[in-house]
């Protein structure tokens, strides 16, 4: 059963999720990338909410870069993905909100 947290090792929110979810593997999307199958499934579920438009990386993009397809942007700049993306047995959860915590921590 796949139990992964896709995010950044230096992201405080991702670290909180890793600490709370014992036994989950952290996949650093900047260093290791993210599998296209996972990325496409997450995009199908969350749509453009998967793209973090409040990030420093987003603010550094030109207008023409921002106009690119969200999946292409995330592939080119993994830090643009909203974090964490949590995978549990093929289901995906986005972020570390109280709702996500309640569902995953019981």
C-alpha positions as CSV (number, residue, x, y, z in Angstrom):
1,X,0.0,0.0,0.0
2,X,1.6,3.3,-1.2
3,X,1.9,5.8,1.6
4,X,3.8,8.8,0.3
5,X,4.0,12.5,1.0
6,X,5.0,14.5,-2.0
7,X,6.5,17.8,-1.1
8,X,9.8,19.5,-0.1
9,X,12.1,18.4,2.6
10,X,12.6,22.0,3.8
11,X,8.8,22.8,3.8
12,X,7.5,23.3,7.4
13,X,4.0,22.0,6.4
14,X,5.5,18.9,4.8
15,X,7.6,18.2,7.9
16,X,4.5,18.5,10.1
17,X,2.7,15.9,7.9
18,X,5.7,13.5,8.0
19,X,5.9,13.8,11.7
20,X,2.2,13.1,12.2
21,X,2.0,10.3,9.6
22,X,4.5,7.8,10.9
23,X,5.6,5.3,8.2
24,X,4.9,7.6,5.3
25,X,7.7,8.1,2.8
26,X,8.6,11.7,1.9
27,X,9.3,12.2,-1.8
28,X,11.1,15.5,-2.3
29,X,9.7,16.7,-5.6
30,X,12.5,19.1,-6.2
31,X,15.2,16.4,-5.8
32,X,13.4,13.2,-6.9
33,X,10.6,14.6,-9.1
34,X,7.1,13.2,-9.2
35,X,5.8,10.4,-11.3
36,X,3.6,11.5,-14.2
37,X,0.9,9.0,-13.2
38,X,0.6,10.5,-9.7
39,X,0.8,14.1,-11.0
40,X,-1.9,13.5,-13.6
41,X,-4.2,11.7,-11.1
42,X,-3.8,14.5,-8.6
43,X,-4.5,17.1,-11.3
44,X,-7.6,15.2,-12.4
45,X,-8.8,15.3,-8.8
46,X,-7.8,18.8,-7.7
47,X,-7.5,20.7,-11.0
48,X,-5.7,24.0,-10.9
49,X,-5.8,24.0,-7.0
50,X,-2.7,21.7,-7.4
51,X,-0.8,24.8,-8.6
52,X,0.5,27.1,-5.8
53,X,0.1,30.6,-7.1
54,X,1.1,32.1,-3.8
55,X,4.6,30.8,-3.9
56,X,7.9,32.7,-4.4
57,X,8.5,30.5,-7.5
58,X,5.2,31.7,-9.0
59,X,6.0,35.3,-8.4
60,X,9.3,34.9,-10.2
61,X,7.7,33.6,-13.4
62,X,7.0,35.9,-16.4
63,X,3.5,36.4,-17.7
64,X,4.2,34.1,-20.6
65,X,5.4,31.4,-18.3
66,X,2.4,31.7,-16.1
67,X,0.2,31.2,-19.1
68,X,1.6,27.6,-19.7
69,X,-0.5,24.6,-18.8
70,X,-0.4,23.9,-15.0
71,X,1.0,20.4,-15.4
72,X,3.8,21.7,-17.6
73,X,4.6,24.3,-15.0
74,X,4.8,21.8,-12.2
75,X,7.0,19.5,-14.2
76,X,9.4,22.4,-15.0
77,X,9.2,23.9,-11.5
78,X,8.2,21.2,-8.9
79,X,8.1,23.8,-6.1
80,X,5.0,25.2,-7.8
81,X,3.0,22.2,-6.6
82,X,0.8,22.9,-3.6
83,X,2.2,20.9,-0.7
84,X,1.9,18.4,0.7
85,X,0.3,16.0,-1.8
86,X,-0.4,12.8,0.3
87,X,-1.0,9.5,-1.4
88,X,-2.7,6.6,0.5
89,X,-3.5,3.5,-1.4
90,X,-4.2,5.4,-4.6
91,X,-6.2,8.2,-2.9
92,X,-4.8,11.7,-2.8
93,X,-5.1,14.5,-0.3
94,X,-3.9,18.0,-0.9
95,X,-2.5,20.2,1.8
96,X,-2.4,19.7,5.6
97,X,-5.7,21.4,6.6
98,X,-7.7,20.3,9.6
99,X,-10.0,18.3,7.3
100,X,-7.1,16.3,5.9
101,X,-5.6,15.8,9.3
102,X,-8.9,14.5,10.7
103,X,-9.4,12.1,7.8
104,X,-5.9,10.7,7.9
105,X,-5.3,10.7,11.6
106,X,-8.8,9.3,12.5
